[in-house]
Structure formats: C-alpha cells, structure tokens
Amino acid sequence: MPRVKRGTTANKRRKNLLKQTKGFKWGRKSKFKLAKQAVLKAGTYAYRDRKAKKRTFRALWQIQINAACRTNEISYSKFIAGLKKNSIEIDRKILAQLAQEKPETFAQIVEKVK
C-alpha cells in the first residue's frame, strides 16, 4: 500500500478557515488557532442574533403601532384586544407599515376596532 502524505489536506483545511476570517482584526485573521476560535464564536453569535433579531423587530413594531394608536386615541392593548375580538388577522409587521405609510388606512382599522 502506498504512503499517504496529508499535508495538502491539512493546508487546504487551514486555508479555508483563514478565508472565513478575512476582515477580522489582529492575529484572528492570520493565526490558525486564533482564527479557529474566532470562527466558532462568530458562528455562535450569528445563530443567537438571528433569533434576537426577530424579538427586536417585534418590539419595534409594537412601539410604532402604539404611537399610531395614541394619535387615534386608543391604547395599544385595547387595540390588539379589539383586533382579536373582531377576528382581524393582520400581523404587527403589516400594522406598523400601515401606521407609517398609510395612516388613513390604519385609522379605518382603528375605527372598526373601536
């Protein structure tokens, strides 16, 4: 059986990992050991923050809807309760968009809820 030298495989693996750390600061972009840790940590943060992004946007939409509701003299909680009672199924993202871009349409929804 012929001898297998594994240098090319190891070099390719290291090169690919260092390619992922392009743009990182200091030794994290050039030293394999530090780069490996940096990539693992970056992946963890990316995964975590994809979930957190959904939470932060929902909170932002709620704030925008609340502000629009206050201009139409109704509280956010009463508005949402009214939507559920009248079985109007519009999600918060669309409601926030309506409140910003088409306030007259949003005002009509508020009137139906009242």
N, C-alpha and C positions, 0 to 999 in steps of 0.2 A: 504494500500500500504506500502511495507517495506521501511525502511530508507536506503538511498544510501550514503555510505561514499566514498568520491572521492580522498582520499589520495593516493591510489595505482596508479590512472591515472596520477595525478599531478607528483608523484615521477618518474614514467616511462618517462613522457614528459621531465622532468628536466634531467634525466639520459641520455636520447638520445641526448639532446642538448649538455650536457657536453662531451659526447663521440665524438661529432663533433669537439670540441675544444682541442682534445688531441694534445699535442705538442706546444700549444700556451704558451706564457710567462706569468709569474706573476699571478694575480688574474683572468685573462681572461680564464684560464683553469679550475678554481675551483669554482668561484663565479657565480651563475646563471645569475644575472643581467648583469655583465660584459661579460659573455660568450655569452649571447643572442645578445648583441650589436656587439661583435666581429664576430659572425657567419653571422649576417646581412651584416656587412661591407665586410667581406671576400667574400660573395656571390656576392656583387655588383662589387668588384674588379675583381673577376673571370669572370663575364659576360662581363665587359668592356674590359678586357685584351684578351679575346678570339677574340674580334673584332680587337683590336690593333695589335695582333699577325699577322693577315693577312696583315695588312698595312706594318708592319716592314719587313716581309719576302719579300713582293713585292719590297720594296725599296732595299733590299739586292740583289735580283735577278737583278734588273736594274743596280746596281753598278757592279756586276760580268759580265753582258753582255757588259756593256760599256767598261770595262777593256779589255775584249776579242776582242771587235770591234776595239779598238785603236791599238791593236797589228796587226790587219788585215787592218789597215789604212782606217778606216771608222768611222764616228761618230755614236753614239747611235741613235740619232734622224733620221739620214739618213738611218740607218739600219732598224729601225722599220717602217719607211715610205716605204722603199723598200719591206719589207715583206708584208705590206698591199697591195701595188701596184701589186705585183706578186701573190697575194692571197695565201701566205704560212701561214697556220694557226697553228703555234706552240706557245704555251704559254710561258711566261717568265720563269717559273719554269724549264721547259724542256730545254729551250735555255741556261739557266745558268748552268744546269747539263752538257749539251753537251760542253759548253765552258770550264768547269773544267776537265771533264773526257775524252772527245774525241775532242780535239782541231782541229784535221784534218777534222772531220765531220762538225764542226762549220765553219771552213774555206771554205768548199764547199758551205755551205748555204750562207756565205758572198759573194762568187763569183757569185752565182745565183742572189743575190740582186743587186750587182753592175751592 
